[in-house]
Amino acid sequence: MTYRPSTSYAGAYSVEAWVKPGSASKHYQTIFDTRGPTGEYSFDLTLEGSAHQGGQQLHMDVGDGQNWLTTQYGVTFPFAFTTGHWYYIAATVNPGKNAAFL
């Protein structure tokens, strides 16, 4: 999949990355983000640190360009991570079913 900011991503797709968190407490650390100036209803994948009200977790928002396909709070996966360690993270999006792999 070619990344294009502000593009609507419909249908099934996957994203993956090796990440090395710079902070275990920072509120948000963005891994992928396709949101642009034309709207919020796209895709993002972030690490949320211990400063976030939900604690450490992987957070994913999924939209079709016009509507959220997940709840307004997105999809969260509890994930205790450590600063300076490498993690392989993959996320798959299918209409009606989303998953993350750590």
Secondary structure, DSSP 8 states (H G I E B T S, - for coil): ----TT----S-EEEEEEE--S-SS-SEEEEEE--BTTBS-SEEEEEE-TTSTT-SEEEEEEB-SSSBSS-TT-EEEE----TT--EEEEEEEETTEEEEE-
